[in-house]
Amino acid sequence: MDLVNAILLSSDAAILADVGTGFLLLAAFCALMERRRGKSRSLERLERVGWVPWTGLFVGCMIIGGGCLAMSLPVVLGNL
């Protein structure tokens, strides 16, 4: 219940910073999965093309996450 109250009582900038951090973590996961697919050495695995566009998801999540953090940065730094 404390986590719910902390989220409900936090400022809009803090929530935006949390959302931006989540998108950056998702972007890191996408980069990891793209690297994993690219390092595959099995010929059978190379012939099967994946259906998830990891690079596009990575770029989109980086842009959204960076934008959210950039917009919340002045308020978050002002509270320090």
JODA-V677691 format. One record per residue. RES is the residue in one letter. PHI is phi as a letter, one per 20 degrees, with the letter a starting at -180 (* if undefined). D_FIRST is the distance of its C-alpha to the first C-alpha in Angstrom with 2 decimals. Layout:
res	phi	d_first
RES	PHI	D_FIRST
RES	PHI	D_FIRST
//
This chain:
res	phi	d_first
M	*	0.00
D	f	3.81
L	f	5.43
V	f	5.23
N	f	6.34
A	f	8.63
I	f	10.07
L	f	10.65
L	e	12.24
S	f	14.27
S	f	17.89
D	f	19.68
A	f	21.48
A	f	18.49
I	f	17.19
L	f	20.83
A	f	21.11
D	f	18.19
V	f	19.89
G	f	23.19
T	f	22.09
G	f	20.92
F	f	24.33
L	f	26.16
L	f	24.59
L	f	25.65
A	f	29.06
A	f	29.40
F	f	28.79
C	f	31.43
A	f	33.85
L	f	33.43
M	f	34.16
E	f	37.15
R	f	38.53
R	f	38.15
R	f	40.06
G	f	42.71
K	e	43.41
S	f	44.24
R	d	47.75
S	f	48.39
L	f	50.87
E	f	49.45
R	f	46.02
L	f	47.57
E	f	49.21
R	e	45.96
V	e	44.31
G	f	40.56
W	e	39.08
V	e	36.16
P	e	37.29
W	f	35.43
T	f	37.34
G	f	36.62
L	f	32.91
F	f	32.97
V	f	34.80
G	f	32.64
C	f	29.36
M	f	30.99
I	f	32.19
I	f	28.91
G	f	26.90
G	f	29.59
G	f	29.81
C	f	26.12
L	f	26.24
A	f	29.56
M	f	28.37
S	e	25.32
L	f	27.28
P	f	29.03
V	f	25.97
V	f	24.00
L	f	27.15
G	f	27.87
N	e	24.72
L	f	25.84
//
